[in-house]
């Protein structure tokens, strides 16, 4: 078996796997998404992710130790933001910004209108005029 010169080395794969483990928690994934938009306080983050302050603080500490989050003081609080542009790219790829890019329903309104008209036309042809051959054979 040969290796390609472009294959990542073991250390690179280990670092990438660590990032994916970090994002395997839905709370940390949500935090990473929020921190990719702007700075937030722990209180704001806790409200947005629906978790307690101690829980969010623990997750932020884990992310900070991994080098994925940084913080700075502001008044009596700390503001947190994402530190790694690579992490931001992964999170934005998985969860698009802004959320309204995802369609609220399966199809666009124009397709629904067309489908409605097509069903009506097909129903008229098969139910009313052709009779399906039942008149002569019946």
Residue frames relative to the residue before (quaternion, step in Angstrom):
aa qw qx qy qz dx dy dz
X 1.0000 0.0000 0.0000 0.0000 0.00 0.00 0.00
X 0.1962 -0.7876 0.5755 0.1000 3.56 -0.83 0.96
X 0.3139 -0.7255 0.5744 0.2128 3.54 -1.22 0.43
X 0.4262 -0.6783 0.5445 0.2484 3.51 -1.13 0.73
X 0.5490 -0.6300 0.4390 0.3300 3.59 -1.00 0.77
X 0.6848 0.4927 -0.2803 0.4578 3.59 1.19 -0.44
X 0.4687 0.6621 -0.4565 0.3654 3.59 1.24 -0.03
X 0.4845 -0.6538 0.4834 0.3227 3.60 -1.02 0.72
X 0.4677 -0.6669 0.4971 0.2990 3.55 -1.12 0.64
X 0.7229 -0.4606 0.3013 0.4177 3.57 -1.27 0.29
X 0.6495 0.5205 -0.3277 0.4470 3.61 0.94 -0.81
X 0.6437 0.5137 -0.3191 0.4690 3.59 0.99 -0.79
X 0.6615 0.4979 -0.3028 0.4720 3.57 0.96 -0.85
X 0.6238 0.5339 -0.3341 0.4628 3.59 1.05 -0.73
X 0.6579 0.4987 -0.3118 0.4704 3.61 0.96 -0.86
X 0.6529 0.5076 -0.3141 0.4663 3.60 0.95 -0.84
X 0.6453 0.5155 -0.3197 0.4644 3.58 0.96 -0.83
X 0.6243 0.5390 -0.3349 0.4556 3.59 1.05 -0.75
X 0.6369 0.5153 -0.3268 0.4712 3.60 1.01 -0.77
X 0.6759 0.4814 -0.3034 0.4684 3.58 0.90 -0.86
X 0.6040 0.5242 -0.3576 0.4821 3.62 1.09 -0.62
X 0.6278 0.5426 -0.3270 0.4522 3.56 1.01 -0.85
X 0.7360 0.4144 -0.2218 0.4872 3.59 0.96 -0.88
X 0.4888 0.6864 -0.4286 0.3260 3.60 1.24 -0.06
X 0.6079 0.5101 -0.3531 0.4955 3.59 1.25 -0.25
X 0.4667 -0.6864 0.4703 0.2998 3.63 -0.73 0.95
X 0.6270 0.5256 -0.3485 0.4573 3.61 1.02 -0.70
X 0.6872 0.4656 -0.2960 0.4725 3.62 0.84 -0.89
X 0.6146 0.5307 -0.3511 0.4662 3.58 1.06 -0.66
X 0.6486 0.5002 -0.3075 0.4843 3.58 0.97 -0.84
X 0.6377 0.5171 -0.3258 0.4689 3.59 0.97 -0.83
X 0.6510 0.5105 -0.3214 0.4608 3.60 0.90 -0.88
X 0.6375 0.5203 -0.3261 0.4654 3.59 0.99 -0.80
X 0.6761 0.4871 -0.2962 0.4667 3.57 0.88 -0.93
X 0.6951 0.4803 -0.2807 0.4553 3.58 0.92 -0.91
X 0.6014 0.5544 -0.3674 0.4427 3.58 1.20 -0.30
X 0.6478 0.5227 -0.3211 0.4516 3.60 1.23 -0.26
X 0.7593 -0.2239 0.1828 0.5830 3.58 1.02 -0.84
X 0.6488 -0.4808 0.3944 0.4386 3.56 -1.31 -0.05
X 0.0458 -0.7819 0.6216 0.0137 3.55 -1.19 0.68
X 0.4160 -0.6432 0.5713 0.2948 3.53 -1.28 0.46
X 0.6598 -0.4900 0.3778 0.4264 3.57 -1.27 0.30
X 0.6312 0.5421 -0.3344 0.4426 3.58 0.98 -0.81
X 0.6536 0.5006 -0.3134 0.4734 3.60 0.89 -0.88
X 0.6709 0.5081 -0.2989 0.4498 3.56 0.89 -0.96
X 0.6429 0.5244 -0.3250 0.4539 3.59 0.95 -0.87
X 0.6499 0.5088 -0.3145 0.4690 3.58 0.97 -0.83
X 0.6926 0.4974 -0.2819 0.4398 3.59 0.87 -0.94
X 0.7565 0.3701 -0.2202 0.4922 3.61 0.91 -0.82
X 0.4260 -0.7334 0.4421 0.2920 3.58 1.26 -0.15
X 0.5467 0.5775 -0.4122 0.4447 3.57 1.04 0.80
X 0.6125 -0.5583 0.4097 0.3812 3.56 -1.26 0.35
X 0.6567 -0.5088 0.3870 0.4002 3.57 -1.26 0.38
X 0.6731 0.4814 -0.3292 0.4548 3.65 0.83 -0.82
X 0.6347 0.5300 -0.3340 0.4524 3.60 1.01 -0.75
X 0.6706 0.4826 -0.2935 0.4809 3.57 0.89 -0.94
X 0.6332 0.5340 -0.3328 0.4508 3.60 0.97 -0.80
X 0.6482 0.5073 -0.3174 0.4709 3.60 0.98 -0.83
X 0.6617 0.4967 -0.3111 0.4676 3.60 0.92 -0.86
X 0.6481 0.5101 -0.3204 0.4659 3.59 0.96 -0.81
X 0.6356 0.5232 -0.3305 0.4615 3.58 1.00 -0.79
X 0.6303 0.5227 -0.3240 0.4739 3.59 1.01 -0.82
X 0.6836 0.4806 -0.2816 0.4716 3.57 0.90 -0.94
X 0.6402 0.5218 -0.3219 0.4630 3.59 1.08 -0.72
X 0.6413 0.5153 -0.3216 0.4687 3.61 0.99 -0.81
X 0.6768 0.4776 -0.2805 0.4849 3.57 1.13 -0.66
X 0.5088 -0.6791 0.4033 0.3425 3.58 1.29 -0.04
X 0.5327 0.6561 -0.3858 0.3699 3.57 1.24 0.31
X 0.7564 0.2458 -0.1369 0.5904 3.57 1.29 -0.32
X 0.0709 -0.7628 0.6389 0.0698 3.54 -1.15 0.63
X 0.1882 -0.7798 0.5891 0.0974 3.53 -1.25 0.46
X 0.0916 -0.7604 0.6389 0.0719 3.51 -1.34 0.35
X 0.5094 -0.6527 0.4575 0.3245 3.57 -1.09 0.63
X 0.0535 0.7471 -0.6625 0.0057 3.53 -1.26 0.61
X 0.8057 -0.0900 -0.0185 0.5852 3.53 -0.50 1.24
X 0.7803 -0.2717 0.2154 0.5204 3.60 -0.69 -1.05
X 0.6542 0.5022 -0.2987 0.4802 3.59 1.27 0.13
X 0.3427 -0.6684 0.6000 0.2753 3.52 -1.39 -0.04
X 0.2379 -0.7398 0.6114 0.1492 3.53 -1.11 0.74
X 0.2119 -0.7874 0.5737 0.0778 3.54 -0.95 0.96
X 0.0303 0.7724 -0.6338 0.0282 3.53 -1.17 0.70
X 0.5884 -0.5610 0.4381 0.3835 3.56 -1.25 0.36
X 0.3020 -0.7881 0.5183 0.1382 3.57 -1.01 0.85
X 0.7580 0.3769 -0.1829 0.5000 3.58 1.13 -0.59
X 0.3746 -0.7419 0.5063 0.2302 3.62 -0.52 1.10
X 0.5925 0.5705 -0.3643 0.4367 3.60 1.12 -0.56
X 0.6388 0.5085 -0.3174 0.4823 3.56 1.01 -0.83
X 0.6313 0.5397 -0.3310 0.4479 3.57 0.97 -0.85
X 0.6487 0.5231 -0.3204 0.4504 3.57 0.95 -0.85
X 0.6512 0.5057 -0.3164 0.4691 3.59 0.97 -0.85
X 0.6783 0.4920 -0.2970 0.4579 3.58 0.83 -0.99
X 0.6838 0.4803 -0.2951 0.4632 3.60 0.88 -0.85
X 0.6162 0.5289 -0.3501 0.4670 3.57 1.14 -0.52
X 0.7055 0.4520 -0.2555 0.4824 3.56 0.97 -0.88
X 0.7755 0.1449 -0.0602 0.6116 3.57 1.02 -0.84
X 0.2882 -0.8087 0.4829 0.1723 3.62 -0.07 1.24
X 0.2662 -0.7143 0.6247 0.1692 3.53 -1.26 0.59
X 0.6129 -0.2986 -0.7247 0.1003 1.70 -1.64 1.80
X 0.7028 -0.5007 0.2993 0.4072 3.59 -1.23 0.39
X 0.6153 0.5772 -0.3668 0.3920 3.63 1.06 -0.53
X 0.4744 0.6541 -0.4544 0.3749 3.63 1.23 0.06
X 0.6414 0.4924 -0.3328 0.4852 3.56 1.17 -0.44
X 0.4501 -0.6953 0.4739 0.2988 3.63 -0.78 0.92
X 0.4713 -0.6962 0.4620 0.2824 3.60 -0.94 0.84
X 0.7773 0.1523 -0.0929 0.6033 3.60 1.22 -0.35
X 0.7285 -0.4968 0.2491 0.4005 3.61 -1.19 0.42
X 0.8342 0.1044 -0.0395 0.5400 3.62 0.95 -0.67
X 0.5884 -0.5687 0.4260 0.3858 3.57 -1.20 0.35
X 0.6587 -0.5353 0.3476 0.3984 3.60 -1.14 0.55
X 0.6305 0.5469 -0.3546 0.4215 3.62 0.94 -0.77
X 0.6495 0.5107 -0.3261 0.4593 3.61 0.97 -0.78
X 0.6290 0.5346 -0.3390 0.4512 3.59 1.03 -0.74
X 0.6545 0.5066 -0.3159 0.4639 3.58 0.93 -0.89
X 0.6548 0.5039 -0.3116 0.4693 3.58 0.91 -0.89
X 0.6472 0.5133 -0.3273 0.4588 3.59 0.89 -0.87
X 0.6404 0.5327 -0.3251 0.4476 3.57 0.96 -0.82
X 0.6693 0.4872 -0.3000 0.4740 3.59 0.92 -0.90
X 0.6514 0.5203 -0.3261 0.4457 3.58 0.93 -0.86
X 0.6548 0.5093 -0.3257 0.4536 3.58 0.91 -0.85
X 0.6401 0.5259 -0.3268 0.4548 3.58 0.98 -0.82
X 0.6723 0.4951 -0.3047 0.4583 3.58 0.88 -0.92
X 0.6580 0.4956 -0.3166 0.4702 3.59 0.91 -0.87
X 0.6463 0.5255 -0.3220 0.4500 3.58 0.94 -0.85
X 0.6447 0.5187 -0.3264 0.4569 3.60 0.97 -0.79
X 0.6747 0.5038 -0.3036 0.4458 3.59 0.89 -0.90
X 0.7636 0.3928 -0.2322 0.4569 3.60 0.74 -0.95
X 0.7135 0.4671 -0.2777 0.4423 3.60 1.00 -0.70
X 0.7987 0.3647 -0.1682 0.4480 3.58 0.94 -0.75
X 0.8512 0.2959 -0.1357 0.4118 3.55 0.29 -1.20
X 0.7152 0.4489 -0.2918 0.4493 3.59 0.82 -0.83
X 0.2505 -0.8066 0.5024 0.1852 3.57 1.00 -0.74
X 0.4027 -0.7487 0.4538 0.2673 3.56 1.24 -0.13
X 0.6434 -0.5456 0.3318 0.4223 3.65 1.14 0.44
X 0.4629 0.7151 -0.4356 0.2910 3.61 1.22 0.00
X 0.5993 0.5992 -0.3749 0.3758 3.65 1.05 -0.54
X 0.7429 0.4106 -0.2439 0.4690 3.62 0.82 -0.87
X 0.7243 0.4448 -0.2550 0.4609 3.59 0.98 -0.81
X 0.6118 0.6563 -0.3083 0.3161 3.58 1.17 -0.64
